[in-house]
């Protein structure tokens, strides 16, 4: 983001009276996105925003996003870009006291925007994107998810997947219609059941968890997880964030790099009492 954009998010413009800042999460962040070895353009988008202003930090926290666009020609790239921008703008400016409520409104706004552009601009019909976000608000971790990008958390040696994939196949597994082993390598495993841009109403998963110093989060597109196992992710995520980001993407490329691959690694170094 440019400095001009950042300057908009000041205390004066935060329309909500919020709880004071009690805890300031201090983090180390690294991200990497790669075209992969097969695709001709990168439809993934990664963004993050760390407020300088204490009131905004207290209400909205640190924000990390990965979007994985889809649609012919440039459409997927536009969908992921529009979604990132709209989500950040609406999330930061929304008047809701709760971060989760602001996140829901931001998802709805991004969905409306992508659908409107898809309907109005020739060549962009049917464009869509996943949206996966992590917000570190004081001592809470809020996650938002639509589609098959993922969030993992490494706490000590325990790797936990914090999101479920919204694919047709996974939803059938959860409904008991398919066995997990039938889902692996299923020919339709990449058809999304839920995403931004598909329907007028969206139903994101929004969850809130505790946050601890030492937690390491990974947001990633399926270009990583199609190639790199959870065991390998756990090992690489324990490295320093910069090394982790590069080595995770390298592992996907070495395994074939069949898709765009994007990661953002967030290590919580300290939860500072204010
Ligand atoms: Ca993808």
Boltz pocket constraint, residues with backbone or C-beta under 6 A from the ligand:
constraints:
  - pocket:
      binder: B
      contacts: [[A, 68], [A, 69], [A, 221], [A, 222], [A, 223], [A, 259], [A, 260]]
      max_distance: 6.0
